[in-house]
Amino acid sequence: MFDFLEGYDLLGAFWTTVQLTVYSAIGSLIWGTVLASMRVSPVPLMRGFGTAYVNVVRNIPLTIIIVFTSLGLFQTLNITLGSENFETINFRLAVLGLIAYTSAFVCEALRSGINTVPVGQAEAARAIGLNFSQVLTLVILPQAFRSVVGPLANVLIALTKNTTVAAAIGVAEAAFLMKEMIENEAQLILISAIFAFGFVCLTLPTGLLLGWVSKKVAVKR
């Protein structure tokens, strides 16, 4: 029944999907935190940049962003991201595009967490002489992260599924292999079921684990 799987690197394709997810999640968390800090900054220019970035990027389809990284950055501007290997370049460009897109959603999730922190805590921190950066990193962000583990889990699950868009620029992840298998094999329903099951195995444990973490670290008001 599954003889047609011979000759296809199914585990390798899903491993590429996992790598895309992990690298993009780390980058999105870092850049999204920076954007959230900008959005609550007392500096108008930084607030304006953060707001403009989030509103623009969230309303651009991910496919356009991914394709732009290949056609715009690589083929037009010849940005190789430190590699000469075509497959490695495409992988890194896909990660860059996923970070640029997902960080906007991380920013908004984190900003909602920042808004749950009582204003009095920030005022008390400023009263004892802490500057904005210290208030943000020592008082606000630790509580904000604890309150948005659930929303960030949803963003991570969406990111895992969004990695399929990387197939548009030739990254050999799960969706790319699925397309190849459907073109070569007469097993449409079975192939679709296999890849759907694979993505469930990636996303379901993530949701359950982070849901448990969310309950454990929730801030008691």
Secondary structure, 3 states (H helix, E strand, C coil): CCHHHCCCCHHHHHHHHHHHHHHHHHHHHHHHHHHHHHHCCCCHHHHHHHHHHHHHHHCCCHHHHHHHHHHHHHHHCCCCCCCCCHHHHHHHHHHHHHHHHHHHHHHHHHHHHHHHCCHHHHHHHHHCCCCHHHHHHHHHHHHHHHHCHHHHHHHHHHHHHHHHHHHHHCCCCHHHHHHHHHHHCCCHHHHHHHHHHHHHHHHHHHHHHHHHHHHHHCCCC
